[in-house]
């Protein structure tokens, strides 16, 4: 898949290996640098990718209440 750059009127992305981007960097809202451009991930390309990487967007909150007993 080749992405076309409208600003420079040429192709921008071809499938290639990028050493500075890892799987842990790919989640919605993250910014990655590819070929000198800062790209922000805003949505998944397809349902397969959503299911495969969607677990990273799940967040959970853990709240622990601590009770202190002061004896005199």
PyMOL Python script that loads the backbone (N, CA, C, O; Angstrom):
from pymol import cmd

cmd.read_pdbstr("""\
ATOM      1  N   UNK A   1       0.848  -1.175   0.000  1.00  0.00           N
ATOM      2  CA  UNK A   1       0.000   0.000   0.000  1.00  0.00           C
ATOM      3  C   UNK A   1       0.894   1.240   0.000  1.00  0.00           C
ATOM      4  O   UNK A   1       1.803   1.356   0.823  1.00  0.00           O
ATOM      5  N   UNK A   2       0.639   2.141  -0.903  1.00  0.00           N
ATOM      6  CA  UNK A   2       1.423   3.368  -1.021  1.00  0.00           C
ATOM      7  C   UNK A   2       0.529   4.541  -0.652  1.00  0.00           C
ATOM      8  O   UNK A   2      -0.559   4.700  -1.206  1.00  0.00           O
ATOM      9  N   UNK A   3       0.986   5.355   0.277  1.00  0.00           N
ATOM     10  CA  UNK A   3       0.262   6.558   0.668  1.00  0.00           C
ATOM     11  C   UNK A   3       0.782   7.714  -0.169  1.00  0.00           C
ATOM     12  O   UNK A   3       1.985   7.830  -0.403  1.00  0.00           O
ATOM     13  N   UNK A   4      -0.126   8.566  -0.616  1.00  0.00           N
ATOM     14  CA  UNK A   4       0.250   9.688  -1.474  1.00  0.00           C
ATOM     15  C   UNK A   4       0.283  10.965  -0.661  1.00  0.00           C
ATOM     16  O   UNK A   4      -0.656  11.250   0.081  1.00  0.00           O
ATOM     17  N   UNK A   5       1.338  11.730  -0.788  1.00  0.00           N
ATOM     18  CA  UNK A   5       1.513  12.989  -0.079  1.00  0.00           C
ATOM     19  C   UNK A   5       0.985  14.120  -0.954  1.00  0.00           C
ATOM     20  O   UNK A   5       1.578  14.439  -1.984  1.00  0.00           O
ATOM     21  N   UNK A   6      -0.120  14.722  -0.549  1.00  0.00           N
ATOM     22  CA  UNK A   6      -0.738  15.791  -1.340  1.00  0.00           C
ATOM     23  C   UNK A   6       0.085  17.071  -1.321  1.00  0.00           C
ATOM     24  O   UNK A   6       0.081  17.823  -2.296  1.00  0.00           O
ATOM     25  N   UNK A   7       0.783  17.326  -0.234  1.00  0.00           N
ATOM     26  CA  UNK A   7       1.566  18.549  -0.114  1.00  0.00           C
ATOM     27  C   UNK A   7       2.757  18.563  -1.083  1.00  0.00           C
ATOM     28  O   UNK A   7       3.033  19.582  -1.716  1.00  0.00           O
ATOM     29  N   UNK A   8       3.459  17.426  -1.193  1.00  0.00           N
ATOM     30  CA  UNK A   8       4.645  17.368  -2.040  1.00  0.00           C
ATOM     31  C   UNK A   8       4.397  16.691  -3.389  1.00  0.00           C
ATOM     32  O   UNK A   8       5.316  16.573  -4.198  1.00  0.00           O
ATOM     33  N   UNK A   9       3.171  16.250  -3.634  1.00  0.00           N
ATOM     34  CA  UNK A   9       2.786  15.590  -4.882  1.00  0.00           C
ATOM     35  C   UNK A   9       3.673  14.395  -5.238  1.00  0.00           C
ATOM     36  O   UNK A   9       4.161  14.280  -6.362  1.00  0.00           O
ATOM     37  N   UNK A  10       3.871  13.512  -4.261  1.00  0.00           N
ATOM     38  CA  UNK A  10       4.630  12.288  -4.487  1.00  0.00           C
ATOM     39  C   UNK A  10       4.215  11.250  -3.457  1.00  0.00           C
ATOM     40  O   UNK A  10       3.504  11.558  -2.501  1.00  0.00           O
ATOM     41  N   UNK A  11       4.663  10.025  -3.659  1.00  0.00           N
ATOM     42  CA  UNK A  11       4.329   8.982  -2.699  1.00  0.00           C
ATOM     43  C   UNK A  11       5.109   9.214  -1.405  1.00  0.00           C
ATOM     44  O   UNK A  11       6.252   9.670  -1.432  1.00  0.00           O
ATOM     45  N   UNK A  12       4.485   8.898  -0.286  1.00  0.00           N
ATOM     46  CA  UNK A  12       5.090   9.149   1.022  1.00  0.00           C
ATOM     47  C   UNK A  12       5.512   7.857   1.703  1.00  0.00           C
ATOM     48  O   UNK A  12       6.665   7.719   2.112  1.00  0.00           O
ATOM     49  N   UNK A  13       4.597   6.920   1.828  1.00  0.00           N
ATOM     50  CA  UNK A  13       4.895   5.695   2.555  1.00  0.00           C
ATOM     51  C   UNK A  13       4.843   4.486   1.654  1.00  0.00           C
ATOM     52  O   UNK A  13       3.919   4.320   0.858  1.00  0.00           O
ATOM     53  N   UNK A  14       5.827   3.665   1.789  1.00  0.00           N
ATOM     54  CA  UNK A  14       5.818   2.332   1.215  1.00  0.00           C
ATOM     55  C   UNK A  14       6.090   1.376   2.360  1.00  0.00           C
ATOM     56  O   UNK A  14       6.625   1.777   3.394  1.00  0.00           O
ATOM     57  N   UNK A  15       5.736   0.150   2.189  1.00  0.00           N
ATOM     58  CA  UNK A  15       5.953  -0.817   3.248  1.00  0.00           C
ATOM     59  C   UNK A  15       7.455  -0.996   3.449  1.00  0.00           C
ATOM     60  O   UNK A  15       8.169  -1.428   2.545  1.00  0.00           O
ATOM     61  N   UNK A  16       7.918  -0.659   4.642  1.00  0.00           N
ATOM     62  CA  UNK A  16       9.331  -0.783   4.957  1.00  0.00           C
ATOM     63  C   UNK A  16       9.496  -0.937   6.461  1.00  0.00           C
ATOM     64  O   UNK A  16       8.585  -0.621   7.227  1.00  0.00           O
ATOM     65  N   UNK A  17      10.628  -1.410   6.873  1.00  0.00           N
ATOM     66  CA  UNK A  17      10.907  -1.599   8.285  1.00  0.00           C
ATOM     67  C   UNK A  17      11.360  -0.276   8.892  1.00  0.00           C
ATOM     68  O   UNK A  17      12.202   0.427   8.333  1.00  0.00           O
ATOM     69  N   UNK A  18      10.786   0.047  10.040  1.00  0.00           N
ATOM     70  CA  UNK A  18      11.155   1.253  10.778  1.00  0.00           C
ATOM     71  C   UNK A  18      11.686   0.790  12.131  1.00  0.00           C
ATOM     72  O   UNK A  18      10.953   0.179  12.907  1.00  0.00           O
ATOM     73  N   UNK A  19      12.931   1.071  12.413  1.00  0.00           N
ATOM     74  CA  UNK A  19      13.582   0.545  13.610  1.00  0.00           C
ATOM     75  C   UNK A  19      13.139   1.220  14.908  1.00  0.00           C
ATOM     76  O   UNK A  19      13.196   0.594  15.967  1.00  0.00           O
ATOM     77  N   UNK A  20      12.706   2.462  14.855  1.00  0.00           N
ATOM     78  CA  UNK A  20      12.405   3.180  16.093  1.00  0.00           C
ATOM     79  C   UNK A  20      10.948   3.070  16.531  1.00  0.00           C
ATOM     80  O   UNK A  20      10.570   3.695  17.522  1.00  0.00           O
ATOM     81  N   UNK A  21      10.123   2.304  15.836  1.00  0.00           N
ATOM     82  CA  UNK A  21       8.724   2.110  16.221  1.00  0.00           C
ATOM     83  C   UNK A  21       8.533   0.653  16.606  1.00  0.00           C
ATOM     84  O   UNK A  21       8.860  -0.252  15.839  1.00  0.00           O
ATOM     85  N   UNK A  22       7.997   0.435  17.808  1.00  0.00           N
ATOM     86  CA  UNK A  22       7.772  -0.912  18.318  1.00  0.00           C
ATOM     87  C   UNK A  22       6.278  -1.115  18.549  1.00  0.00           C
ATOM     88  O   UNK A  22       5.506  -0.156  18.562  1.00  0.00           O
ATOM     89  N   UNK A  23       5.884  -2.361  18.729  1.00  0.00           N
ATOM     90  CA  UNK A  23       4.478  -2.684  18.926  1.00  0.00           C
ATOM     91  C   UNK A  23       3.912  -1.985  20.157  1.00  0.00           C
ATOM     92  O   UNK A  23       2.745  -1.593  20.154  1.00  0.00           O
ATOM     93  N   UNK A  24       4.702  -1.825  21.192  1.00  0.00           N
ATOM     94  CA  UNK A  24       4.224  -1.164  22.408  1.00  0.00           C
ATOM     95  C   UNK A  24       3.942   0.325  22.182  1.00  0.00           C
ATOM     96  O   UNK A  24       3.268   0.951  23.000  1.00  0.00           O
ATOM     97  N   UNK A  25       4.447   0.900  21.089  1.00  0.00           N
ATOM     98  CA  UNK A  25       4.214   2.310  20.764  1.00  0.00           C
ATOM     99  C   UNK A  25       2.907   2.532  20.027  1.00  0.00           C
ATOM    100  O   UNK A  25       2.482   3.676  19.864  1.00  0.00           O
ATOM    101  N   UNK A  26       2.259   1.468  19.577  1.00  0.00           N
ATOM    102  CA  UNK A  26       1.086   1.596  18.719  1.00  0.00           C
ATOM    103  C   UNK A  26      -0.201   1.432  19.512  1.00  0.00           C
ATOM    104  O   UNK A  26      -0.665   0.315  19.743  1.00  0.00           O
ATOM    105  N   UNK A  27      -0.771   2.556  19.923  1.00  0.00           N
ATOM    106  CA  UNK A  27      -2.079   2.603  20.561  1.00  0.00           C
ATOM    107  C   UNK A  27      -2.732   3.924  20.197  1.00  0.00           C
ATOM    108  O   UNK A  27      -2.051   4.883  19.834  1.00  0.00           O
ATOM    109  N   UNK A  28      -4.049   3.972  20.295  1.00  0.00           N
ATOM    110  CA  UNK A  28      -4.768   5.183  19.908  1.00  0.00           C
ATOM    111  C   UNK A  28      -4.319   6.370  20.737  1.00  0.00           C
ATOM    112  O   UNK A  28      -4.217   6.284  21.961  1.00  0.00           O
ATOM    113  N   UNK A  29      -4.054   7.467  20.069  1.00  0.00           N
ATOM    114  CA  UNK A  29      -3.620   8.683  20.736  1.00  0.00           C
ATOM    115  C   UNK A  29      -2.115   8.837  20.812  1.00  0.00           C
ATOM    116  O   UNK A  29      -1.627   9.911  21.164  1.00  0.00           O
ATOM    117  N   UNK A  30      -1.372   7.799  20.494  1.00  0.00           N
ATOM    118  CA  UNK A  30       0.083   7.903  20.560  1.00  0.00           C
ATOM    119  C   UNK A  30       0.627   8.608  19.321  1.00  0.00           C
ATOM    120  O   UNK A  30      -0.013   8.633  18.269  1.00  0.00           O
ATOM    121  N   UNK A  31       1.789   9.165  19.464  1.00  0.00           N
ATOM    122  CA  UNK A  31       2.479   9.814  18.350  1.00  0.00           C
ATOM    123  C   UNK A  31       3.768   9.061  18.081  1.00  0.00           C
ATOM    124  O   UNK A  31       4.540   8.781  18.998  1.00  0.00           O
ATOM    125  N   UNK A  32       3.992   8.740  16.824  1.00  0.00           N
ATOM    126  CA  UNK A  32       5.212   8.043  16.423  1.00  0.00           C
ATOM    127  C   UNK A  32       5.886   8.824  15.311  1.00  0.00           C
ATOM    128  O   UNK A  32       5.221   9.505  14.530  1.00  0.00           O
ATOM    129  N   UNK A  33       7.185   8.727  15.242  1.00  0.00           N
ATOM    130  CA  UNK A  33       7.949   9.409  14.211  1.00  0.00           C
ATOM    131  C   UNK A  33       8.337   8.392  13.142  1.00  0.00           C
ATOM    132  O   UNK A  33       9.045   7.424  13.421  1.00  0.00           O
ATOM    133  N   UNK A  34       7.865   8.621  11.910  1.00  0.00           N
ATOM    134  CA  UNK A  34       8.156   7.732  10.781  1.00  0.00           C
ATOM    135  C   UNK A  34       8.702   8.579   9.646  1.00  0.00           C
ATOM    136  O   UNK A  34       8.043   9.499   9.163  1.00  0.00           O
ATOM    137  N   UNK A  35       9.914   8.253   9.228  1.00  0.00           N
ATOM    138  CA  UNK A  35      10.560   8.948   8.119  1.00  0.00           C
ATOM    139  C   UNK A  35      10.558  10.469   8.297  1.00  0.00           C
ATOM    140  O   UNK A  35      10.313  11.213   7.348  1.00  0.00           O
ATOM    141  N   UNK A  36      10.831  10.916   9.514  1.00  0.00           N
ATOM    142  CA  UNK A  36      10.931  12.339   9.784  1.00  0.00           C
ATOM    143  C   UNK A  36       9.614  13.059   9.988  1.00  0.00           C
ATOM    144  O   UNK A  36       9.593  14.284  10.112  1.00  0.00           O
ATOM    145  N   UNK A  37       8.528  12.331  10.026  1.00  0.00           N
ATOM    146  CA  UNK A  37       7.221  12.965  10.256  1.00  0.00           C
ATOM    147  C   UNK A  37       6.613  12.440  11.536  1.00  0.00           C
ATOM    148  O   UNK A  37       6.712  11.253  11.844  1.00  0.00           O
ATOM    149  N   UNK A  38       5.984  13.331  12.276  1.00  0.00           N
ATOM    150  CA  UNK A  38       5.292  12.960  13.504  1.00  0.00           C
ATOM    151  C   UNK A  38       3.869  12.555  13.129  1.00  0.00           C
ATOM    152  O   UNK A  38       3.095  13.378  12.640  1.00  0.00           O
ATOM    153  N   UNK A  39       3.522  11.284  13.357  1.00  0.00           N
ATOM    154  CA  UNK A  39       2.199  10.773  13.019  1.00  0.00           C
ATOM    155  C   UNK A  39       1.451  10.439  14.297  1.00  0.00           C
ATOM    156  O   UNK A  39       2.018   9.838  15.209  1.00  0.00           O
ATOM    157  N   UNK A  40       0.180  10.823  14.373  1.00  0.00           N
ATOM    158  CA  UNK A  40      -0.665  10.520  15.516  1.00  0.00           C
ATOM    159  C   UNK A  40      -1.668   9.462  15.100  1.00  0.00           C
ATOM    160  O   UNK A  40      -2.342   9.604  14.080  1.00  0.00           O
ATOM    161  N   UNK A  41      -1.768   8.401  15.888  1.00  0.00           N
ATOM    162  CA  UNK A  41      -2.703   7.322  15.588  1.00  0.00           C
ATOM    163  C   UNK A  41      -4.086   7.708  16.104  1.00  0.00           C
ATOM    164  O   UNK A  41      -4.280   7.880  17.307  1.00  0.00           O
ATOM    165  N   UNK A  42      -5.038   7.842  15.194  1.00  0.00           N
ATOM    166  CA  UNK A  42      -6.376   8.304  15.566  1.00  0.00           C
ATOM    167  C   UNK A  42      -7.432   7.214  15.470  1.00  0.00           C
ATOM    168  O   UNK A  42      -8.475   7.322  16.115  1.00  0.00           O
ATOM    169  N   UNK A  43      -7.194   6.164  14.684  1.00  0.00           N
ATOM    170  CA  UNK A  43      -8.158   5.078  14.554  1.00  0.00           C
ATOM    171  C   UNK A  43      -7.460   3.864  13.966  1.00  0.00           C
ATOM    172  O   UNK A  43      -6.370   3.974  13.405  1.00  0.00           O
ATOM    173  N   UNK A  44      -8.088   2.716  14.097  1.00  0.00           N
ATOM    174  CA  UNK A  44      -7.548   1.493  13.525  1.00  0.00           C
ATOM    175  C   UNK A  44      -7.940   1.396  12.060  1.00  0.00           C
ATOM    176  O   UNK A  44      -8.979   1.916  11.654  1.00  0.00           O
ATOM    177  N   UNK A  45      -7.114   0.734  11.274  1.00  0.00           N
ATOM    178  CA  UNK A  45      -7.349   0.616   9.833  1.00  0.00           C
ATOM    179  C   UNK A  45      -8.483  -0.347   9.531  1.00  0.00           C
ATOM    180  O   UNK A  45      -9.234  -0.133   8.580  1.00  0.00           O
ATOM    181  N   UNK A  46      -8.623  -1.419  10.333  1.00  0.00           N
ATOM    182  CA  UNK A  46      -9.668  -2.403  10.076  1.00  0.00           C
ATOM    183  C   UNK A  46     -10.029  -3.112  11.376  1.00  0.00           C
ATOM    184  O   UNK A  46      -9.430  -2.859  12.421  1.00  0.00           O
ATOM    185  N   UNK A  47     -11.009  -3.994  11.299  1.00  0.00           N
ATOM    186  CA  UNK A  47     -11.510  -4.677  12.491  1.00  0.00           C
ATOM    187  C   UNK A  47     -10.467  -5.649  13.067  1.00  0.00           C
ATOM    188  O   UNK A  47     -10.372  -5.808  14.284  1.00  0.00           O
ATOM    189  N   UNK A  48      -9.696  -6.291  12.197  1.00  0.00           N
ATOM    190  CA  UNK A  48      -8.649  -7.193  12.674  1.00  0.00           C
ATOM    191  C   UNK A  48      -7.648  -6.450  13.551  1.00  0.00           C
ATOM    192  O   UNK A  48      -7.277  -6.936  14.620  1.00  0.00           O
ATOM    193  N   UNK A  49      -7.214  -5.282  13.108  1.00  0.00           N
ATOM    194  CA  UNK A  49      -6.255  -4.487  13.878  1.00  0.00           C
ATOM    195  C   UNK A  49      -6.888  -4.002  15.174  1.00  0.00           C
ATOM    196  O   UNK A  49      -6.222  -3.953  16.208  1.00  0.00           O
ATOM    197  N   UNK A  50      -8.154  -3.647  15.131  1.00  0.00           N
ATOM    198  CA  UNK A  50      -8.863  -3.204  16.341  1.00  0.00           C
ATOM    199  C   UNK A  50      -8.890  -4.316  17.388  1.00  0.00           C
ATOM    200  O   UNK A  50      -8.654  -4.064  18.569  1.00  0.00           O
ATOM    201  N   UNK A  51      -9.175  -5.531  16.960  1.00  0.00           N
ATOM    202  CA  UNK A  51      -9.218  -6.651  17.906  1.00  0.00           C
ATOM    203  C   UNK A  51      -7.819  -7.011  18.402  1.00  0.00           C
ATOM    204  O   UNK A  51      -7.639  -7.361  19.568  1.00  0.00           O
ATOM    205  N   UNK A  52      -6.844  -6.925  17.523  1.00  0.00           N
ATOM    206  CA  UNK A  52      -5.484  -7.335  17.867  1.00  0.00           C
ATOM    207  C   UNK A  52      -4.795  -6.339  18.804  1.00  0.00           C
ATOM    208  O   UNK A  52      -4.097  -6.747  19.732  1.00  0.00           O
ATOM    209  N   UNK A  53      -4.983  -5.047  18.572  1.00  0.00           N
ATOM    210  CA  UNK A  53      -4.306  -4.024  19.371  1.00  0.00           C
ATOM    211  C   UNK A  53      -5.227  -3.282  20.332  1.00  0.00           C
ATOM    212  O   UNK A  53      -4.759  -2.463  21.123  1.00  0.00           O
ATOM    213  N   UNK A  54      -6.517  -3.554  20.275  1.00  0.00           N
ATOM    214  CA  UNK A  54      -7.473  -2.815  21.090  1.00  0.00           C
ATOM    215  C   UNK A  54      -7.328  -3.009  22.578  1.00  0.00           C
ATOM    216  O   UNK A  54      -7.745  -2.155  23.360  1.00  0.00           O
ATOM    217  N   UNK A  55      -6.739  -4.128  22.986  1.00  0.00           N
ATOM    218  CA  UNK A  55      -6.591  -4.377  24.410  1.00  0.00           C
ATOM    219  C   UNK A  55      -5.691  -3.347  25.075  1.00  0.00           C
ATOM    220  O   UNK A  55      -5.768  -3.163  26.290  1.00  0.00           O
ATOM    221  N   UNK A  56      -4.853  -2.682  24.321  1.00  0.00           N
ATOM    222  CA  UNK A  56      -3.952  -1.692  24.902  1.00  0.00           C
ATOM    223  C   UNK A  56      -4.677  -0.420  25.321  1.00  0.00           C
ATOM    224  O   UNK A  56      -4.157   0.347  26.131  1.00  0.00           O
ATOM    225  N   UNK A  57      -5.855  -0.188  24.785  1.00  0.00           N
ATOM    226  CA  UNK A  57      -6.574   1.030  25.130  1.00  0.00           C
ATOM    227  C   UNK A  57      -7.441   0.848  26.362  1.00  0.00           C
ATOM    228  O   UNK A  57      -7.992   1.818  26.882  1.00  0.00           O
ATOM    229  N   UNK A  58      -7.569  -0.384  26.835  1.00  0.00           N
ATOM    230  CA  UNK A  58      -8.358  -0.612  28.039  1.00  0.00           C
ATOM    231  C   UNK A  58      -7.610  -0.065  29.248  1.00  0.00           C
ATOM    232  O   UNK A  58      -6.405  -0.267  29.398  1.00  0.00           O
ATOM    233  N   UNK A  59      -8.328   0.612  30.082  1.00  0.00           N
ATOM    234  CA  UNK A  59      -7.735   1.183  31.289  1.00  0.00           C
ATOM    235  C   UNK A  59      -8.501   0.686  32.497  1.00  0.00           C
ATOM    236  O   UNK A  59      -9.697   0.412  32.405  1.00  0.00           O
ATOM    237  N   UNK A  60      -7.840   0.570  33.599  1.00  0.00           N
ATOM    238  CA  UNK A  60      -8.494   0.167  34.828  1.00  0.00           C
ATOM    239  C   UNK A  60      -7.963   1.030  35.971  1.00  0.00           C
ATOM    240  O   UNK A  60      -6.861   1.576  35.911  1.00  0.00           O
ATOM    241  N   UNK A  61      -8.772   1.128  36.991  1.00  0.00           N
ATOM    242  CA  UNK A  61      -8.409   1.924  38.160  1.00  0.00           C
ATOM    243  C   UNK A  61      -8.493   1.022  39.379  1.00  0.00           C
ATOM    244  O   UNK A  61      -9.462   0.285  39.561  1.00  0.00           O
ATOM    245  N   UNK A  62      -7.484   1.092  40.190  1.00  0.00           N
ATOM    246  CA  UNK A  62      -7.440   0.320  41.422  1.00  0.00           C
ATOM    247  C   UNK A  62      -7.437   1.302  42.579  1.00  0.00           C
ATOM    248  O   UNK A  62      -6.550   2.150  42.688  1.00  0.00           O
ATOM    249  N   UNK A  63      -8.433   1.181  43.437  1.00  0.00           N
ATOM    250  CA  UNK A  63      -8.541   2.064  44.603  1.00  0.00           C
ATOM    251  C   UNK A  63      -8.470   1.196  45.842  1.00  0.00           C
ATOM    252  O   UNK A  63      -9.195   0.208  45.965  1.00  0.00           O
ATOM    253  N   UNK A  64      -7.597   1.567  46.754  1.00  0.00           N
ATOM    254  CA  UNK A  64      -7.449   0.814  47.991  1.00  0.00           C
ATOM    255  C   UNK A  64      -7.674   1.762  49.159  1.00  0.00           C
ATOM    256  O   UNK A  64      -7.025   2.803  49.270  1.00  0.00           O
ATOM    257  N   UNK A  65      -8.596   1.386  50.018  1.00  0.00           N
ATOM    258  CA  UNK A  65      -8.867   2.179  51.209  1.00  0.00           C
ATOM    259  C   UNK A  65      -8.115   1.555  52.376  1.00  0.00           C
ATOM    260  O   UNK A  65      -8.163   0.344  52.592  1.00  0.00           O
ATOM    261  N   UNK A  66      -7.434   2.389  53.109  1.00  0.00           N
ATOM    262  CA  UNK A  66      -6.654   1.915  54.250  1.00  0.00           C
ATOM    263  C   UNK A  66      -7.245   2.530  55.514  1.00  0.00           C
ATOM    264  O   UNK A  66      -7.462   3.740  55.578  1.00  0.00           O
ATOM    265  N   UNK A  67      -7.501   1.704  56.505  1.00  0.00           N
ATOM    266  CA  UNK A  67      -8.030   2.182  57.765  1.00  0.00           C
ATOM    267  C   UNK A  67      -6.947   2.010  58.835  1.00  0.00           C
ATOM    268  O   UNK A  67      -6.383   0.929  59.006  1.00  0.00           O
ATOM    269  N   UNK A  68      -6.682   3.084  59.533  1.00  0.00           N
ATOM    270  CA  UNK A  68      -5.696   3.030  60.596  1.00  0.00           C
ATOM    271  C   UNK A  68      -6.404   3.041  61.933  1.00  0.00           C
ATOM    272  O   UNK A  68      -7.352   3.799  62.139  1.00  0.00           O
ATOM    273  N   UNK A  69      -5.952   2.213  62.823  1.00  0.00           N
ATOM    274  CA  UNK A  69      -6.491   2.182  64.191  1.00  0.00           C
ATOM    275  C   UNK A  69      -5.380   2.651  65.120  1.00  0.00           C
ATOM    276  O   UNK A  69      -4.297   2.067  65.174  1.00  0.00           O
ATOM    277  N   UNK A  70      -5.675   3.705  65.839  1.00  0.00           N
ATOM    278  CA  UNK A  70      -4.687   4.254  66.751  1.00  0.00           C
ATOM    279  C   UNK A  70      -5.057   3.811  68.150  1.00  0.00           C
ATOM    280  O   UNK A  70      -6.131   4.150  68.648  1.00  0.00           O
ATOM    281  N   UNK A  71      -4.183   3.060  68.785  1.00  0.00           N
ATOM    282  CA  UNK A  71      -4.457   2.619  70.154  1.00  0.00           C
ATOM    283  C   UNK A  71      -3.624   3.462  71.116  1.00  0.00           C
ATOM    284  O   UNK A  71      -2.474   3.806  70.848  1.00  0.00           O
ATOM    285  N   UNK A  72      -4.253   3.779  72.248  1.00  0.00           N
ATOM    286  CA  UNK A  72      -3.568   4.643  73.218  1.00  0.00           C
ATOM    287  C   UNK A  72      -3.297   3.944  74.494  1.00  0.00           C
ATOM    288  O   UNK A  72      -2.727   4.533  75.412  1.00  0.00           O
TER     289      UNK A  72
END
""", "prot")
cmd.dss("prot")
cmd.show_as("cartoon", "prot")
cmd.util.cbc("prot")
cmd.orient("prot")
